[in-house]
């Protein structure tokens, strides 16, 4: 399962509307971990009820991020992180020398 976390938020100080959410997605399999970082931008829409900034929860903002990505985007992130972990488990390339074990 991929875990989404919000790192920080950017907001318009005139009305506290959140304009950007900085997020990370992390997947762990045993001792192996893969993660990615990105941002999601939001635009004010007329007639939308705003949640007061002080009342926002991380879970709410994670839902906004996932909605902005769409189901295919969330699935693509999950697949990319799973592939990264698979590469960590069975590397396709290595560096080093045979005499310095």
N, CA and C atoms as a LAMMPS dump frame, in Angstrom:
ITEM: TIMESTEP
0
ITEM: NUMBER OF ATOMS
303
ITEM: BOX BOUNDS ff ff ff
-5.0000000000000000e+02 5.0000000000000000e+02
-5.0000000000000000e+02 5.0000000000000000e+02
-5.0000000000000000e+02 5.0000000000000000e+02
ITEM: ATOMS id mol type element x y z
1 1 1 N 0.841 -1.178 0
2 1 2 C 0 0 0
3 1 3 C 0.887 1.244 0
4 2 1 N 0.529 2.204 -0.812
5 2 2 C 1.265 3.453 -0.878
6 2 3 C 0.679 4.433 0.128
7 3 1 N 1.561 5.063 0.894
8 3 2 C 1.158 6.007 1.937
9 3 3 C 1.441 7.427 1.465
10 4 1 N 0.414 8.252 1.383
11 4 2 C 0.568 9.651 1
12 4 3 C 0.622 10.506 2.252
13 5 1 N 1.562 11.467 2.269
14 5 2 C 1.71 12.411 3.372
15 5 3 C 1.841 13.815 2.79
16 6 1 N 1.329 14.78 3.511
17 6 2 C 1.456 16.176 3.099
18 6 3 C 2.65 16.783 3.834
19 7 1 N 3.596 17.336 3.071
20 7 2 C 4.795 17.949 3.654
21 7 3 C 4.507 19.357 4.143
22 8 1 N 3.868 20.149 3.288
23 8 2 C 3.532 21.529 3.646
24 8 3 C 2.475 22.043 2.68
25 9 1 N 1.877 23.152 3.047
26 9 2 C 0.86 23.79 2.203
27 9 3 C 1.265 25.223 1.916
28 10 1 N 0.916 25.69 0.726
29 10 2 C 1.043 27.1 0.387
30 10 3 C -0.375 27.649 0.305
31 11 1 N -0.571 28.894 0.789
32 11 2 C -1.917 29.451 0.806
33 11 3 C -1.9 30.936 0.506
34 12 1 N -3.036 31.42 0.07
35 12 2 C -3.27 32.84 -0.155
36 12 3 C -3.641 33.434 1.2
37 13 1 N -2.849 34.386 1.69
38 13 2 C -3.091 34.918 3.036
39 13 3 C -4.328 35.815 3.11
40 14 1 N -4.859 36.233 1.971
41 14 2 C -6.057 37.082 2.011
42 14 3 C -7.292 36.302 2.453
43 15 1 N -7.347 35.014 2.091
44 15 2 C -8.507 34.206 2.47
45 15 3 C -8.127 32.799 2.949
46 16 1 N -6.825 32.535 3.046
47 16 2 C -6.292 31.235 3.491
48 16 3 C -6.619 30.084 2.547
49 17 1 N -6.955 30.38 1.301
50 17 2 C -7.203 29.327 0.32
51 17 3 C -5.893 28.607 0.026
52 18 1 N -5.906 27.287 0.114
53 18 2 C -4.71 26.489 -0.163
54 18 3 C -4.514 26.436 -1.674
55 19 1 N -3.352 26.932 -2.123
56 19 2 C -3.052 26.973 -3.549
57 19 3 C -2.169 25.815 -4
58 20 1 N -1.314 25.311 -3.09
59 20 2 C -0.402 24.225 -3.437
60 20 3 C -0.222 23.309 -2.225
61 21 1 N -0.273 22.02 -2.483
62 21 2 C 0.055 21.022 -1.457
63 21 3 C 1.316 20.296 -1.901
64 22 1 N 2.316 20.255 -1.042
65 22 2 C 3.545 19.505 -1.293
66 22 3 C 3.339 18.139 -0.639
67 23 1 N 3.556 17.072 -1.404
68 23 2 C 3.26 15.739 -0.878
69 23 3 C 4.347 14.729 -1.213
70 24 1 N 4.367 13.666 -0.416
71 24 2 C 5.227 12.518 -0.701
72 24 3 C 4.353 11.274 -0.71
73 25 1 N 4.758 10.316 -1.509
74 25 2 C 4.119 8.999 -1.53
75 25 3 C 5.224 7.988 -1.249
76 26 1 N 4.983 7.095 -0.301
77 26 2 C 5.994 6.133 0.119
78 26 3 C 5.389 4.739 0.136
79 27 1 N 6.187 3.785 -0.319
80 27 2 C 5.787 2.368 -0.3
81 27 3 C 6.925 1.6 0.344
82 28 1 N 6.58 0.699 1.259
83 28 2 C 7.58 -0.106 1.954
84 28 3 C 7.24 -1.577 1.8
85 29 1 N 8.271 -2.363 1.555
86 29 2 C 8.138 -3.819 1.477
87 29 3 C 9.307 -4.402 2.258
88 30 1 N 9.043 -4.791 3.509
89 30 2 C 10.114 -5.294 4.36
90 30 3 C 11.126 -4.205 4.614
91 31 1 N 12.387 -4.483 4.271
92 31 2 C 13.462 -3.508 4.489
93 31 3 C 13.63 -2.535 3.327
94 32 1 N 12.813 -2.67 2.292
95 32 2 C 12.944 -1.835 1.099
96 32 3 C 11.876 -0.743 1.091
97 33 1 N 12.296 0.477 0.751
98 33 2 C 11.386 1.615 0.707
99 33 3 C 11.647 2.427 -0.549
100 34 1 N 10.562 2.892 -1.153
101 34 2 C 10.652 3.797 -2.301
102 34 3 C 9.703 4.958 -2.042
103 35 1 N 10.105 6.146 -2.492
104 35 2 C 9.23 7.294 -2.301
105 35 3 C 9.388 8.273 -3.446
106 36 1 N 8.408 9.154 -3.555
107 36 2 C 8.438 10.217 -4.551
108 36 3 C 7.848 11.469 -3.921
109 37 1 N 8.233 12.607 -4.451
110 37 2 C 7.776 13.905 -3.957
111 37 3 C 7.204 14.689 -5.131
112 38 1 N 6.121 15.404 -4.879
113 38 2 C 5.569 16.265 -5.918
114 38 3 C 4.669 17.314 -5.272
115 39 1 N 3.998 18.084 -6.11
116 39 2 C 3.065 19.094 -5.639
117 39 3 C 1.756 18.963 -6.41
118 40 1 N 0.702 19.466 -5.801
119 40 2 C -0.596 19.571 -6.468
120 40 3 C -1.061 21.008 -6.295
121 41 1 N -1.536 21.608 -7.371
122 41 2 C -2.018 22.988 -7.327
123 41 3 C -3.535 23.01 -7.366
124 42 1 N -4.109 23.995 -6.683
125 42 2 C -5.561 24.116 -6.608
126 42 3 C -5.966 25.535 -7.007
127 43 1 N -7.127 25.646 -7.654
128 43 2 C -7.641 26.918 -8.135
129 43 3 C -8.98 27.183 -7.461
130 44 1 N -9.191 28.429 -7.06
131 44 2 C -10.472 28.814 -6.473
132 44 3 C -11.563 28.734 -7.536
133 45 1 N -12.711 28.245 -7.12
134 45 2 C -13.87 28.211 -8.007
135 45 3 C -15 28.982 -7.344
136 46 1 N -15.749 29.729 -8.134
137 46 2 C -16.876 30.481 -7.586
138 46 3 C -17.9 29.534 -6.979
139 47 1 N -18.412 29.907 -5.832
140 47 2 C -19.474 29.13 -5.199
141 47 3 C -19.007 27.921 -4.415
142 48 1 N -17.705 27.687 -4.345
143 48 2 C -17.197 26.534 -3.601
144 48 3 C -17.077 26.915 -2.128
145 49 1 N -17.598 26.073 -1.255
146 49 2 C -17.453 26.31 0.174
147 49 3 C -16.043 25.937 0.587
148 50 1 N -15.327 26.885 1.16
149 50 2 C -13.962 26.64 1.588
150 50 3 C -13.956 26.112 3.016
151 51 1 N -13.115 25.123 3.258
152 51 2 C -12.902 24.65 4.626
153 51 3 C -11.928 25.62 5.27
154 52 1 N -12.263 26.161 6.441
155 52 2 C -11.318 27.073 7.086
156 52 3 C -9.949 26.412 7.252
157 53 1 N -8.912 27.187 6.944
158 53 2 C -7.544 26.671 6.986
159 53 3 C -7.239 25.96 8.297
160 54 1 N -7.627 26.548 9.411
161 54 2 C -7.335 25.973 10.733
162 54 3 C -8.046 24.639 10.957
163 55 1 N -9.065 24.346 10.158
164 55 2 C -9.83 23.11 10.327
165 55 3 C -9.43 22.013 9.343
166 56 1 N -8.507 22.305 8.433
167 56 2 C -8.068 21.284 7.476
168 56 3 C -7.373 20.135 8.194
169 57 1 N -7.553 18.939 7.66
170 57 2 C -6.827 17.779 8.167
171 57 3 C -5.932 17.251 7.049
172 58 1 N -4.908 16.534 7.443
173 58 2 C -4.036 15.93 6.437
174 58 3 C -4.822 14.966 5.554
175 59 1 N -5.73 14.213 6.151
176 59 2 C -6.537 13.26 5.377
177 59 3 C -7.339 13.976 4.29
178 60 1 N -7.902 15.142 4.607
179 60 2 C -8.668 15.903 3.623
180 60 3 C -7.775 16.345 2.469
181 61 1 N -6.605 16.865 2.79
182 61 2 C -5.707 17.356 1.741
183 61 3 C -5.163 16.192 0.904
184 62 1 N -4.898 15.05 1.541
185 62 2 C -4.476 13.861 0.779
186 62 3 C -5.564 13.485 -0.226
187 63 1 N -6.816 13.562 0.175
188 63 2 C -7.918 13.258 -0.754
189 63 3 C -7.926 14.243 -1.92
190 64 1 N -7.648 15.529 -1.644
191 64 2 C -7.566 16.514 -2.726
192 64 3 C -6.444 16.155 -3.695
193 65 1 N -5.298 15.766 -3.139
194 65 2 C -4.148 15.399 -3.976
195 65 3 C -4.505 14.196 -4.843
196 66 1 N -5.071 13.167 -4.229
197 66 2 C -5.44 11.968 -4.987
198 66 3 C -6.477 12.288 -6.055
199 67 1 N -7.43 13.148 -5.732
200 67 2 C -8.436 13.542 -6.716
201 67 3 C -7.785 14.279 -7.885
202 68 1 N -6.784 15.11 -7.593
203 68 2 C -6.105 15.836 -8.666
204 68 3 C -5.305 14.882 -9.563
205 69 1 N -4.815 13.792 -8.976
206 69 2 C -4.066 12.795 -9.75
207 69 3 C -4.982 11.88 -10.547
208 70 1 N -6.163 11.644 -10.027
209 70 2 C -7.088 10.692 -10.638
210 70 3 C -6.686 9.265 -10.292
211 71 1 N -7.6 8.336 -10.507
212 71 2 C -7.327 6.933 -10.185
213 71 3 C -6.131 6.394 -10.951
214 72 1 N -6.026 6.766 -12.229
215 72 2 C -4.906 6.282 -13.046
216 72 3 C -3.577 6.847 -12.543
217 73 1 N -3.569 8.103 -12.125
218 73 2 C -2.352 8.717 -11.606
219 73 3 C -1.892 8.075 -10.319
220 74 1 N -2.838 7.824 -9.41
221 74 2 C -2.503 7.157 -8.146
222 74 3 C -1.978 5.757 -8.426
223 75 1 N -2.622 5.036 -9.347
224 75 2 C -2.176 3.69 -9.707
225 75 3 C -0.786 3.72 -10.341
226 76 1 N -0.513 4.73 -11.154
227 76 2 C 0.807 4.85 -11.792
228 76 3 C 1.894 5.095 -10.751
229 77 1 N 1.598 5.907 -9.753
230 77 2 C 2.571 6.148 -8.674
231 77 3 C 2.826 4.865 -7.912
232 78 1 N 1.764 4.14 -7.58
233 78 2 C 1.907 2.876 -6.863
234 78 3 C 2.758 1.887 -7.664
235 79 1 N 2.516 1.801 -8.958
236 79 2 C 3.284 0.903 -9.826
237 79 3 C 4.747 1.319 -9.9
238 80 1 N 5.007 2.609 -10.046
239 80 2 C 6.387 3.095 -10.127
240 80 3 C 7.146 2.789 -8.835
241 81 1 N 6.5 2.99 -7.693
242 81 2 C 7.16 2.699 -6.414
243 81 3 C 7.396 1.198 -6.255
244 82 1 N 6.437 0.384 -6.672
245 82 2 C 6.605 -1.073 -6.613
246 82 3 C 7.756 -1.517 -7.513
247 83 1 N 7.869 -0.917 -8.691
248 83 2 C 8.971 -1.244 -9.603
249 83 3 C 10.31 -0.842 -9.004
250 84 1 N 10.344 0.302 -8.326
251 84 2 C 11.569 0.753 -7.674
252 84 3 C 11.998 -0.251 -6.608
253 85 1 N 11.053 -0.721 -5.824
254 85 2 C 11.366 -1.716 -4.786
255 85 3 C 11.837 -3.016 -5.42
256 86 1 N 11.206 -3.438 -6.509
257 86 2 C 11.635 -4.657 -7.203
258 86 3 C 13.073 -4.511 -7.695
259 87 1 N 13.428 -3.329 -8.191
260 87 2 C 14.803 -3.078 -8.637
261 87 3 C 15.782 -3.099 -7.463
262 88 1 N 15.341 -2.626 -6.3
263 88 2 C 16.203 -2.677 -5.114
264 88 3 C 16.445 -4.127 -4.688
265 89 1 N 15.414 -4.951 -4.8
266 89 2 C 15.521 -6.355 -4.376
267 89 3 C 16.401 -7.168 -5.328
268 90 1 N 16.325 -6.857 -6.605
269 90 2 C 17.088 -7.588 -7.618
270 90 3 C 17.708 -6.576 -8.581
271 91 1 N 18.796 -5.939 -8.16
272 91 2 C 19.405 -4.902 -9.002
273 91 3 C 19.842 -5.448 -10.36
274 92 1 N 19.647 -4.628 -11.391
275 92 2 C 20.046 -4.999 -12.751
276 92 3 C 21.45 -4.521 -13.076
277 93 1 N 22.004 -3.699 -12.185
278 93 2 C 23.361 -3.189 -12.369
279 93 3 C 24.014 -3.092 -10.996
280 94 1 N 25.329 -3.186 -10.978
281 94 2 C 26.068 -3.098 -9.721
282 94 3 C 27.404 -2.412 -9.959
283 95 1 N 27.996 -1.892 -8.916
284 95 2 C 29.305 -1.269 -8.996
285 95 3 C 30.217 -1.914 -7.951
286 96 1 N 31.495 -1.788 -8.15
287 96 2 C 32.446 -2.339 -7.197
288 96 3 C 33.57 -3.066 -7.895
289 97 1 N 34.392 -3.726 -7.113
290 97 2 C 35.472 -4.528 -7.65
291 97 3 C 35.442 -5.901 -6.981
292 98 1 N 35.865 -6.93 -7.687
293 98 2 C 35.783 -8.272 -7.112
294 98 3 C 36.814 -8.526 -6.015
295 99 1 N 37.841 -7.717 -5.908
296 99 2 C 38.909 -7.978 -4.925
297 99 3 C 38.708 -7.21 -3.614
298 100 1 N 37.672 -6.392 -3.487
299 100 2 C 37.489 -5.655 -2.245
300 100 3 C 36.199 -6.066 -1.538
301 101 1 N 36.146 -7.325 -1.148
302 101 2 C 34.943 -7.838 -0.477
303 101 3 C 34.973 -7.52 0.968
